[in-house]
Amino acid sequence: MERLVRELTLEDFPEVIRIERETFDEPWPPAAFDGMFNHPNFGVQLGNQLIGFILYNKVLDEAVITNFAVLKDHRGKGHGEYLLEQSMKTLRDRGCSRFYLEVRQSNQVAISLYHKYGYQSLGIRKGYYNAPTEDAVVMGAFFTSTSKEDDDDL
C-alpha cells in the first residue's frame, strides 16, 4: 500500500480528531485545534486512510511541533519517522532553520527518533504533562541552511 505525506486541509479535521482520540489517554479537545490550519501541518496516509499527523506552529524561521500522533496499529513501522522527516524537509525548503518540541521524559522511543533527526535536549519543563504528571524534555534542532542540497543533513 502506498504511503504518502501531504499537507493537511480543513477536510482532514474530523480524521485528525479521531486519531487524537484513539491515540492519547487525555486527547486534546476539538477547540484546542482552532487555528491549526493557519500553520503548515502534515499527515501520513496509507492508501486512502490518514493514519497520523504532525502539527506545527511556524513563525518566520522557527517551527514548533505542537502535536504528533500515529495510530497505535501503525506504530513501529516507520510511518511516524517518515512523517517527521518529510515534514521537516518541506519546512526547511520554506525557510525554517530552527525546530522545537516538548516530549514526555519517559518516551524514550520518541526521544531517540528526535535525536536521529538532529534534535538535542535543551532543558526540562517540570510537571508539564498530566495524566500522569510528568516532566517534558524540551528539544531543538538547528540548521544553518534551508536549501534543498542540504537535506541530506537530516
ZAMARGU-4260 file (C-alpha; in steps of 0.2 Angstrom, whole numbers, plus 5000, padded with zeros to 4 digits):
<rodrens>
0) 5000/5000/5000 | 5007/5017/4995 | 5012/5029/5009 | 5011/5047/5006 | 5015/5063/5017
5) 5004/5078/5012 | 4999/5094/5019 | 4983/5093/5029 | 4967/5103/5024 | 4951/5108/5033
10) 4943/5092/5027 | 4955/5082/5037 | 4949/5089/5053 | 4937/5075/5058 | 4951/5062/5055
15) 4964/5072/5065 | 4951/5072/5080 | 4948/5054/5078 | 4967/5050/5078 | 4969/5061/5093
20) 4955/5052/5102 | 4962/5035/5098 | 4980/5039/5102 | 4980/5048/5118 | 4973/5044/5135
25) 4970/5063/5138 | 4966/5069/5120 | 4965/5087/5116 | 4948/5094/5115 | 4942/5099/5097
30) 4943/5118/5102 | 4962/5115/5105 | 4964/5113/5086 | 4957/5130/5082 | 4969/5139/5071
35) 4979/5124/5066 | 4976/5127/5048 | 4985/5144/5049 | 5001/5134/5050 | 5008/5120/5039
40) 5003/5104/5046 | 5005/5087/5038 | 4998/5069/5038 | 5004/5052/5033 | 4992/5042/5023
45) 4991/5023/5019 | 4981/5021/5003 | 4966/5032/5007 | 4967/5032/5026 | 4975/5045/5036
50) 4985/5036/5050 | 4995/5050/5058 | 4998/5069/5059 | 5011/5081/5064 | 5005/5099/5069
55) 5017/5114/5068 | 5017/5132/5074 | 5028/5141/5062 | 5034/5159/5064 | 5047/5166/5052
60) 5061/5153/5053 | 5055/5143/5068 | 5044/5128/5069 | 5037/5121/5085 | 5029/5103/5084
65) 5013/5105/5094 | 5006/5088/5092 | 5012/5072/5084 | 5002/5056/5083 | 5001/5039/5074
70) 4988/5027/5076 | 4993/5013/5088 | 4991/4999/5075 | 5003/5008/5063 | 5017/5012/5075
75) 5034/5004/5074 | 5033/5003/5055 | 5042/5019/5051 | 5027/5029/5047 | 5030/5042/5061
80) 5048/5044/5056 | 5044/5046/5038 | 5031/5059/5043 | 5044/5069/5054 | 5057/5068/5040
85) 5046/5073/5026 | 5038/5087/5035 | 5055/5094/5041 | 5061/5094/5024 | 5046/5103/5017
90) 5048/5116/5031 | 5067/5118/5028 | 5063/5121/5010 | 5051/5135/5016 | 5065/5143/5026
95) 5064/5135/5043 | 5081/5133/5051 | 5075/5130/5069 | 5064/5117/5076 | 5057/5114/5094
100) 5046/5102/5104 | 5042/5095/5121 | 5041/5076/5124 | 5037/5066/5139 | 5053/5062/5148
105) 5048/5043/5148 | 5045/5042/5130 | 5062/5036/5125 | 5057/5029/5108 | 5052/5047/5103
110) 5067/5055/5111 | 5078/5043/5101 | 5069/5047/5085 | 5071/5066/5088 | 5090/5063/5091
115) 5091/5054/5074 | 5084/5070/5066 | 5096/5082/5074 | 5086/5087/5090 | 5096/5089/5106
120) 5090/5091/5123 | 5089/5109/5129 | 5081/5108/5146 | 5067/5101/5157 | 5049/5108/5160
125) 5044/5102/5177 | 5026/5094/5178 | 5022/5099/5160 | 5011/5084/5157 | 4996/5077/5166
130) 4988/5060/5167 | 5001/5055/5173 | 5010/5071/5179 | 5027/5070/5171 | 5042/5082/5166
135) 5044/5086/5147 | 5061/5087/5139 | 5062/5102/5128 | 5072/5098/5112 | 5078/5108/5097
140) 5086/5106/5080 | 5096/5119/5072 | 5101/5120/5054 | 5112/5133/5045 | 5105/5131/5028
145) 5087/5129/5021 | 5092/5124/5004 | 5087/5108/4996 | 5105/5102/4993 | 5107/5101/5012
150) 5093/5090/5015 | 5105/5075/5017 | 5110/5083/5034 | 5093/5077/5041
</rodrens>
